[in-house]
Amino acid sequence: MRTTVTLEPDTRRLVERLMRERDLSFKEAVNEAIRRGLAPPRATASPTKTARLGTPRVDLTRALAIAADLEDETLGRRLADDR
């Protein structure tokens, strides 16, 4: 099929870069870009396997708050050492 397409400057540069990198004609580069953009995503690696770790031995209700407090203390010490 033959048609006229107006490319915006940024997409034109992307097509031109693809042409240079892969030594393609304009037509080949545009077709490849369209195929890549519209093709269904490929299946990636197999799903991550899960494992039951059991009941936590520590109360994790405030874990993020505790981590933030520890980070603040560390940063405070570093700033104090730089003076």
C-alpha positions as CSV (number, residue, x, y, z in Angstrom):
1,M,0.0,0.0,0.0
2,R,1.3,3.4,-0.9
3,T,0.3,6.4,1.3
4,T,1.6,9.8,2.4
5,V,2.6,10.3,6.0
6,T,3.7,13.5,7.7
7,L,6.3,12.8,10.3
8,E,6.9,15.1,13.2
9,P,10.6,16.2,13.6
10,D,11.3,13.9,16.6
11,T,9.9,10.8,14.8
12,R,11.7,11.8,11.6
13,R,15.0,11.8,13.5
14,L,14.2,8.4,15.1
15,V,13.6,6.9,11.6
16,E,16.8,8.5,10.2
17,R,18.8,7.1,13.1
18,L,17.3,3.7,12.5
19,M,18.2,4.0,8.8
20,R,21.9,4.8,9.7
21,E,22.2,2.2,12.4
22,R,20.9,-0.7,10.4
23,D,21.7,0.6,6.9
24,L,18.0,0.5,5.9
25,S,16.0,2.5,3.3
26,F,13.4,4.9,4.5
27,K,10.6,2.5,3.7
28,E,12.3,-0.4,5.5
29,A,13.0,1.8,8.6
30,V,9.4,3.0,8.8
31,N,8.0,-0.5,8.4
32,E,10.3,-1.9,11.0
33,A,9.4,0.9,13.4
34,I,5.7,0.3,12.9
35,R,6.1,-3.4,13.4
36,R,8.1,-3.0,16.6
37,G,5.6,-0.4,17.9
38,L,2.4,-2.3,17.1
39,A,3.5,-5.9,17.6
40,P,2.2,-7.7,20.7
41,P,4.8,-7.8,23.5
42,R,7.0,-10.8,23.5
43,A,6.9,-13.2,26.4
44,T,9.8,-12.5,28.7
45,A,11.5,-14.8,31.2
46,S,9.4,-17.3,33.0
47,P,7.4,-16.0,36.0
48,T,9.2,-15.6,39.3
49,K,8.8,-18.6,41.5
50,T,7.4,-17.8,45.0
51,A,8.3,-19.4,48.3
52,R,6.5,-19.3,51.6
53,L,8.8,-17.7,54.2
54,G,6.7,-18.3,57.2
55,T,5.5,-15.9,59.9
56,P,7.7,-12.9,60.5
57,R,9.7,-13.0,63.7
58,V,9.7,-9.3,64.0
59,D,6.7,-6.9,64.0
60,L,6.9,-5.2,60.6
61,T,4.0,-2.8,61.1
62,R,6.3,0.2,61.4
63,A,9.2,-1.2,59.3
64,L,9.3,1.8,56.9
65,A,9.1,4.3,59.7
66,I,12.0,2.6,61.5
67,A,14.0,2.4,58.3
68,A,13.4,6.2,57.7
69,D,14.5,7.0,61.3
70,L,17.7,4.9,60.9
71,E,18.5,6.7,57.6
72,D,17.9,10.1,59.2
73,E,20.3,9.2,62.0
74,T,23.0,8.1,59.5
75,L,22.6,11.2,57.4
76,G,22.7,13.4,60.6
77,R,26.0,11.7,61.7
78,R,27.5,12.2,58.2
79,L,26.6,15.9,58.2
80,A,28.0,16.3,61.7
81,D,31.3,14.7,60.6
82,D,31.6,17.0,57.6
83,R,31.6,20.2,59.8
